[in-house]
């Protein structure tokens, strides 16, 4: 019984200690499985929409720690996965010219299939990547 409790505790600590953010070098690596994430073009309108939505969400949710009313997005890497729509994972720099700050951000989003009345982009995770 003690061994089981120690094992469960060790697994819980190992899980919480592992980073949640995927370094951009590993984002959609060349070893992706069929049907998995693959590199996406940084210049396609849908991908640019994802970058903008994730940057807006980051600024909105982190406005108490990051003051950046006017910002510039520098896309670094994007990956997509075709499902019932498209899943995206992206890494970008958000550059705040006023405070001379550059923040590296990881985000995920889902762009559903087109339906009558539009197709709203759904932003998932949005996290600052530690430097």
PyMOL commands that place a pseudoatom at each C-alpha (Angstrom):
pseudoatom trace, name=CA, resn=UNK, resi=1, chain=A, elem=C, hetatm=0, pos=[0.000, 0.000, 0.000]
pseudoatom trace, name=CA, resn=UNK, resi=2, chain=A, elem=C, hetatm=0, pos=[2.825, 2.409, 0.911]
pseudoatom trace, name=CA, resn=UNK, resi=3, chain=A, elem=C, hetatm=0, pos=[4.602, 1.642, -2.360]
pseudoatom trace, name=CA, resn=UNK, resi=4, chain=A, elem=C, hetatm=0, pos=[1.446, 2.432, -4.368]
pseudoatom trace, name=CA, resn=UNK, resi=5, chain=A, elem=C, hetatm=0, pos=[0.988, 5.760, -2.591]
pseudoatom trace, name=CA, resn=UNK, resi=6, chain=A, elem=C, hetatm=0, pos=[4.637, 6.698, -3.164]
pseudoatom trace, name=CA, resn=UNK, resi=7, chain=A, elem=C, hetatm=0, pos=[4.400, 5.725, -6.841]
pseudoatom trace, name=CA, resn=UNK, resi=8, chain=A, elem=C, hetatm=0, pos=[1.231, 7.759, -7.351]
pseudoatom trace, name=CA, resn=UNK, resi=9, chain=A, elem=C, hetatm=0, pos=[2.816, 10.742, -5.572]
pseudoatom trace, name=CA, resn=UNK, resi=10, chain=A, elem=C, hetatm=0, pos=[5.992, 10.444, -7.665]
pseudoatom trace, name=CA, resn=UNK, resi=11, chain=A, elem=C, hetatm=0, pos=[3.978, 10.326, -10.889]
pseudoatom trace, name=CA, resn=UNK, resi=12, chain=A, elem=C, hetatm=0, pos=[1.930, 13.347, -9.811]
pseudoatom trace, name=CA, resn=UNK, resi=13, chain=A, elem=C, hetatm=0, pos=[5.083, 15.345, -9.066]
pseudoatom trace, name=CA, resn=UNK, resi=14, chain=A, elem=C, hetatm=0, pos=[6.705, 14.306, -12.343]
pseudoatom trace, name=CA, resn=UNK, resi=15, chain=A, elem=C, hetatm=0, pos=[3.597, 15.300, -14.287]
pseudoatom trace, name=CA, resn=UNK, resi=16, chain=A, elem=C, hetatm=0, pos=[3.312, 18.731, -12.680]
pseudoatom trace, name=CA, resn=UNK, resi=17, chain=A, elem=C, hetatm=0, pos=[7.051, 19.337, -12.957]
pseudoatom trace, name=CA, resn=UNK, resi=18, chain=A, elem=C, hetatm=0, pos=[7.099, 18.748, -16.701]
pseudoatom trace, name=CA, resn=UNK, resi=19, chain=A, elem=C, hetatm=0, pos=[6.776, 21.918, -18.783]
pseudoatom trace, name=CA, resn=UNK, resi=20, chain=A, elem=C, hetatm=0, pos=[3.362, 22.572, -20.318]
pseudoatom trace, name=CA, resn=UNK, resi=21, chain=A, elem=C, hetatm=0, pos=[4.820, 24.741, -23.056]
pseudoatom trace, name=CA, resn=UNK, resi=22, chain=A, elem=C, hetatm=0, pos=[6.240, 23.055, -26.130]
pseudoatom trace, name=CA, resn=UNK, resi=23, chain=A, elem=C, hetatm=0, pos=[9.503, 24.680, -27.203]
pseudoatom trace, name=CA, resn=UNK, resi=24, chain=A, elem=C, hetatm=0, pos=[9.140, 25.943, -30.761]
pseudoatom trace, name=CA, resn=UNK, resi=25, chain=A, elem=C, hetatm=0, pos=[11.948, 23.649, -31.928]
pseudoatom trace, name=CA, resn=UNK, resi=26, chain=A, elem=C, hetatm=0, pos=[9.688, 20.669, -31.113]
pseudoatom trace, name=CA, resn=UNK, resi=27, chain=A, elem=C, hetatm=0, pos=[6.435, 22.186, -32.378]
pseudoatom trace, name=CA, resn=UNK, resi=28, chain=A, elem=C, hetatm=0, pos=[5.217, 19.966, -35.260]
pseudoatom trace, name=CA, resn=UNK, resi=29, chain=A, elem=C, hetatm=0, pos=[8.549, 18.223, -35.670]
pseudoatom trace, name=CA, resn=UNK, resi=30, chain=A, elem=C, hetatm=0, pos=[9.339, 16.350, -38.869]
pseudoatom trace, name=CA, resn=UNK, resi=31, chain=A, elem=C, hetatm=0, pos=[8.534, 13.108, -37.027]
pseudoatom trace, name=CA, resn=UNK, resi=32, chain=A, elem=C, hetatm=0, pos=[4.802, 13.866, -36.965]
pseudoatom trace, name=CA, resn=UNK, resi=33, chain=A, elem=C, hetatm=0, pos=[2.449, 10.923, -37.294]
pseudoatom trace, name=CA, resn=UNK, resi=34, chain=A, elem=C, hetatm=0, pos=[-0.030, 10.697, -40.157]
pseudoatom trace, name=CA, resn=UNK, resi=35, chain=A, elem=C, hetatm=0, pos=[-3.000, 12.855, -39.253]
pseudoatom trace, name=CA, resn=UNK, resi=36, chain=A, elem=C, hetatm=0, pos=[-0.932, 14.773, -36.706]
pseudoatom trace, name=CA, resn=UNK, resi=37, chain=A, elem=C, hetatm=0, pos=[0.283, 18.356, -36.733]
pseudoatom trace, name=CA, resn=UNK, resi=38, chain=A, elem=C, hetatm=0, pos=[2.360, 19.528, -39.679]
pseudoatom trace, name=CA, resn=UNK, resi=39, chain=A, elem=C, hetatm=0, pos=[4.031, 22.864, -40.509]
pseudoatom trace, name=CA, resn=UNK, resi=40, chain=A, elem=C, hetatm=0, pos=[1.631, 25.604, -41.639]
pseudoatom trace, name=CA, resn=UNK, resi=41, chain=A, elem=C, hetatm=0, pos=[2.369, 28.632, -43.799]
pseudoatom trace, name=CA, resn=UNK, resi=42, chain=A, elem=C, hetatm=0, pos=[2.910, 31.815, -41.803]
pseudoatom trace, name=CA, resn=UNK, resi=43, chain=A, elem=C, hetatm=0, pos=[1.392, 33.905, -44.619]
pseudoatom trace, name=CA, resn=UNK, resi=44, chain=A, elem=C, hetatm=0, pos=[-1.995, 32.250, -45.127]
pseudoatom trace, name=CA, resn=UNK, resi=45, chain=A, elem=C, hetatm=0, pos=[-4.993, 34.359, -44.059]
pseudoatom trace, name=CA, resn=UNK, resi=46, chain=A, elem=C, hetatm=0, pos=[-6.346, 31.669, -41.679]
pseudoatom trace, name=CA, resn=UNK, resi=47, chain=A, elem=C, hetatm=0, pos=[-2.963, 31.318, -39.967]
pseudoatom trace, name=CA, resn=UNK, resi=48, chain=A, elem=C, hetatm=0, pos=[-2.610, 35.091, -39.626]
pseudoatom trace, name=CA, resn=UNK, resi=49, chain=A, elem=C, hetatm=0, pos=[-6.103, 35.205, -38.103]
pseudoatom trace, name=CA, resn=UNK, resi=50, chain=A, elem=C, hetatm=0, pos=[-4.978, 32.615, -35.531]
pseudoatom trace, name=CA, resn=UNK, resi=51, chain=A, elem=C, hetatm=0, pos=[-1.862, 34.635, -34.637]
pseudoatom trace, name=CA, resn=UNK, resi=52, chain=A, elem=C, hetatm=0, pos=[-3.956, 37.790, -34.160]
pseudoatom trace, name=CA, resn=UNK, resi=53, chain=A, elem=C, hetatm=0, pos=[-6.616, 36.049, -32.045]
pseudoatom trace, name=CA, resn=UNK, resi=54, chain=A, elem=C, hetatm=0, pos=[-4.037, 34.401, -29.789]
pseudoatom trace, name=CA, resn=UNK, resi=55, chain=A, elem=C, hetatm=0, pos=[-2.100, 37.667, -29.364]
pseudoatom trace, name=CA, resn=UNK, resi=56, chain=A, elem=C, hetatm=0, pos=[-5.332, 39.525, -28.510]
pseudoatom trace, name=CA, resn=UNK, resi=57, chain=A, elem=C, hetatm=0, pos=[-6.269, 36.839, -25.980]
pseudoatom trace, name=CA, resn=UNK, resi=58, chain=A, elem=C, hetatm=0, pos=[-2.798, 36.948, -24.404]
pseudoatom trace, name=CA, resn=UNK, resi=59, chain=A, elem=C, hetatm=0, pos=[-2.872, 40.735, -24.008]
pseudoatom trace, name=CA, resn=UNK, resi=60, chain=A, elem=C, hetatm=0, pos=[-6.440, 40.613, -22.684]
pseudoatom trace, name=CA, resn=UNK, resi=61, chain=A, elem=C, hetatm=0, pos=[-5.727, 37.933, -20.071]
pseudoatom trace, name=CA, resn=UNK, resi=62, chain=A, elem=C, hetatm=0, pos=[-2.252, 39.146, -19.065]
pseudoatom trace, name=CA, resn=UNK, resi=63, chain=A, elem=C, hetatm=0, pos=[-2.889, 42.904, -19.107]
pseudoatom trace, name=CA, resn=UNK, resi=64, chain=A, elem=C, hetatm=0, pos=[-2.135, 43.197, -15.387]
pseudoatom trace, name=CA, resn=UNK, resi=65, chain=A, elem=C, hetatm=0, pos=[1.392, 41.844, -15.810]
pseudoatom trace, name=CA, resn=UNK, resi=66, chain=A, elem=C, hetatm=0, pos=[2.068, 43.014, -19.362]
pseudoatom trace, name=CA, resn=UNK, resi=67, chain=A, elem=C, hetatm=0, pos=[1.173, 46.569, -20.349]
pseudoatom trace, name=CA, resn=UNK, resi=68, chain=A, elem=C, hetatm=0, pos=[0.931, 46.574, -24.108]
pseudoatom trace, name=CA, resn=UNK, resi=69, chain=A, elem=C, hetatm=0, pos=[-1.958, 48.445, -25.695]
pseudoatom trace, name=CA, resn=UNK, resi=70, chain=A, elem=C, hetatm=0, pos=[-0.345, 48.661, -29.131]
pseudoatom trace, name=CA, resn=UNK, resi=71, chain=A, elem=C, hetatm=0, pos=[1.662, 45.625, -30.218]
pseudoatom trace, name=CA, resn=UNK, resi=72, chain=A, elem=C, hetatm=0, pos=[3.303, 43.996, -33.218]
pseudoatom trace, name=CA, resn=UNK, resi=73, chain=A, elem=C, hetatm=0, pos=[3.138, 40.264, -33.921]
pseudoatom trace, name=CA, resn=UNK, resi=74, chain=A, elem=C, hetatm=0, pos=[6.206, 38.419, -35.197]
pseudoatom trace, name=CA, resn=UNK, resi=75, chain=A, elem=C, hetatm=0, pos=[5.133, 34.876, -36.215]
pseudoatom trace, name=CA, resn=UNK, resi=76, chain=A, elem=C, hetatm=0, pos=[7.834, 32.296, -35.472]
pseudoatom trace, name=CA, resn=UNK, resi=77, chain=A, elem=C, hetatm=0, pos=[6.216, 28.945, -36.216]
pseudoatom trace, name=CA, resn=UNK, resi=78, chain=A, elem=C, hetatm=0, pos=[2.775, 27.532, -36.944]
pseudoatom trace, name=CA, resn=UNK, resi=79, chain=A, elem=C, hetatm=0, pos=[1.454, 23.990, -37.120]
pseudoatom trace, name=CA, resn=UNK, resi=80, chain=A, elem=C, hetatm=0, pos=[-1.922, 22.780, -38.262]
pseudoatom trace, name=CA, resn=UNK, resi=81, chain=A, elem=C, hetatm=0, pos=[-3.924, 19.583, -38.039]
pseudoatom trace, name=CA, resn=UNK, resi=82, chain=A, elem=C, hetatm=0, pos=[-6.965, 18.948, -40.187]
pseudoatom trace, name=CA, resn=UNK, resi=83, chain=A, elem=C, hetatm=0, pos=[-9.857, 17.579, -38.132]
pseudoatom trace, name=CA, resn=UNK, resi=84, chain=A, elem=C, hetatm=0, pos=[-13.491, 18.773, -38.231]
pseudoatom trace, name=CA, resn=UNK, resi=85, chain=A, elem=C, hetatm=0, pos=[-11.977, 22.112, -39.176]
pseudoatom trace, name=CA, resn=UNK, resi=86, chain=A, elem=C, hetatm=0, pos=[-8.344, 22.906, -38.369]
pseudoatom trace, name=CA, resn=UNK, resi=87, chain=A, elem=C, hetatm=0, pos=[-6.394, 22.838, -35.110]
pseudoatom trace, name=CA, resn=UNK, resi=88, chain=A, elem=C, hetatm=0, pos=[-3.464, 25.234, -34.818]
pseudoatom trace, name=CA, resn=UNK, resi=89, chain=A, elem=C, hetatm=0, pos=[-0.471, 25.519, -32.510]
pseudoatom trace, name=CA, resn=UNK, resi=90, chain=A, elem=C, hetatm=0, pos=[1.683, 28.615, -32.869]
pseudoatom trace, name=CA, resn=UNK, resi=91, chain=A, elem=C, hetatm=0, pos=[4.703, 30.328, -31.373]
pseudoatom trace, name=CA, resn=UNK, resi=92, chain=A, elem=C, hetatm=0, pos=[5.136, 34.076, -31.791]
pseudoatom trace, name=CA, resn=UNK, resi=93, chain=A, elem=C, hetatm=0, pos=[6.781, 37.156, -30.430]
pseudoatom trace, name=CA, resn=UNK, resi=94, chain=A, elem=C, hetatm=0, pos=[4.496, 39.906, -29.226]
pseudoatom trace, name=CA, resn=UNK, resi=95, chain=A, elem=C, hetatm=0, pos=[6.490, 43.121, -29.417]
pseudoatom trace, name=CA, resn=UNK, resi=96, chain=A, elem=C, hetatm=0, pos=[5.392, 46.084, -27.302]
pseudoatom trace, name=CA, resn=UNK, resi=97, chain=A, elem=C, hetatm=0, pos=[7.156, 49.144, -28.782]
pseudoatom trace, name=CA, resn=UNK, resi=98, chain=A, elem=C, hetatm=0, pos=[6.137, 51.556, -25.983]
pseudoatom trace, name=CA, resn=UNK, resi=99, chain=A, elem=C, hetatm=0, pos=[7.696, 49.463, -23.204]
pseudoatom trace, name=CA, resn=UNK, resi=100, chain=A, elem=C, hetatm=0, pos=[10.406, 47.992, -25.481]
pseudoatom trace, name=CA, resn=UNK, resi=101, chain=A, elem=C, hetatm=0, pos=[9.340, 44.467, -24.472]
pseudoatom trace, name=CA, resn=UNK, resi=102, chain=A, elem=C, hetatm=0, pos=[9.285, 41.268, -26.500]
pseudoatom trace, name=CA, resn=UNK, resi=103, chain=A, elem=C, hetatm=0, pos=[7.270, 38.333, -25.177]
pseudoatom trace, name=CA, resn=UNK, resi=104, chain=A, elem=C, hetatm=0, pos=[7.371, 34.822, -26.629]
pseudoatom trace, name=CA, resn=UNK, resi=105, chain=A, elem=C, hetatm=0, pos=[3.901, 33.255, -26.614]
pseudoatom trace, name=CA, resn=UNK, resi=106, chain=A, elem=C, hetatm=0, pos=[2.594, 29.765, -27.346]
pseudoatom trace, name=CA, resn=UNK, resi=107, chain=A, elem=C, hetatm=0, pos=[-1.051, 29.378, -28.292]
pseudoatom trace, name=CA, resn=UNK, resi=108, chain=A, elem=C, hetatm=0, pos=[-3.524, 26.905, -29.679]
pseudoatom trace, name=CA, resn=UNK, resi=109, chain=A, elem=C, hetatm=0, pos=[-6.773, 27.472, -31.527]
pseudoatom trace, name=CA, resn=UNK, resi=110, chain=A, elem=C, hetatm=0, pos=[-9.438, 25.662, -33.514]
pseudoatom trace, name=CA, resn=UNK, resi=111, chain=A, elem=C, hetatm=0, pos=[-10.991, 26.988, -36.697]
pseudoatom trace, name=CA, resn=UNK, resi=112, chain=A, elem=C, hetatm=0, pos=[-14.208, 24.999, -37.299]
pseudoatom trace, name=CA, resn=UNK, resi=113, chain=A, elem=C, hetatm=0, pos=[-15.554, 24.045, -40.701]
pseudoatom trace, name=CA, resn=UNK, resi=114, chain=A, elem=C, hetatm=0, pos=[-17.534, 26.824, -42.372]
pseudoatom trace, name=CA, resn=UNK, resi=115, chain=A, elem=C, hetatm=0, pos=[-21.197, 26.920, -41.401]
pseudoatom trace, name=CA, resn=UNK, resi=116, chain=A, elem=C, hetatm=0, pos=[-24.061, 29.230, -42.126]
pseudoatom trace, name=CA, resn=UNK, resi=117, chain=A, elem=C, hetatm=0, pos=[-23.392, 32.517, -40.338]
pseudoatom trace, name=CA, resn=UNK, resi=118, chain=A, elem=C, hetatm=0, pos=[-19.599, 32.240, -40.240]
pseudoatom trace, name=CA, resn=UNK, resi=119, chain=A, elem=C, hetatm=0, pos=[-17.031, 30.170, -38.454]
pseudoatom trace, name=CA, resn=UNK, resi=120, chain=A, elem=C, hetatm=0, pos=[-15.837, 31.550, -35.135]
pseudoatom trace, name=CA, resn=UNK, resi=121, chain=A, elem=C, hetatm=0, pos=[-12.210, 30.939, -34.195]
pseudoatom trace, name=CA, resn=UNK, resi=122, chain=A, elem=C, hetatm=0, pos=[-11.919, 29.234, -30.813]
pseudoatom trace, name=CA, resn=UNK, resi=123, chain=A, elem=C, hetatm=0, pos=[-8.758, 30.114, -28.873]
pseudoatom trace, name=CA, resn=UNK, resi=124, chain=A, elem=C, hetatm=0, pos=[-7.516, 27.383, -26.529]
pseudoatom trace, name=CA, resn=UNK, resi=125, chain=A, elem=C, hetatm=0, pos=[-4.268, 27.680, -24.575]
pseudoatom trace, name=CA, resn=UNK, resi=126, chain=A, elem=C, hetatm=0, pos=[-2.368, 30.957, -24.463]
pseudoatom trace, name=CA, resn=UNK, resi=127, chain=A, elem=C, hetatm=0, pos=[0.844, 30.960, -22.416]
pseudoatom trace, name=CA, resn=UNK, resi=128, chain=A, elem=C, hetatm=0, pos=[4.050, 32.923, -22.182]
pseudoatom trace, name=CA, resn=UNK, resi=129, chain=A, elem=C, hetatm=0, pos=[7.066, 30.788, -23.038]
pseudoatom trace, name=CA, resn=UNK, resi=130, chain=A, elem=C, hetatm=0, pos=[9.892, 31.166, -20.521]
pseudoatom trace, name=CA, resn=UNK, resi=131, chain=A, elem=C, hetatm=0, pos=[13.074, 32.441, -22.117]
for i in range(1, 131): cmd.bond("trace and resi %d" % i, "trace and resi %d" % (i + 1))
show_as sticks, trace
zoom trace
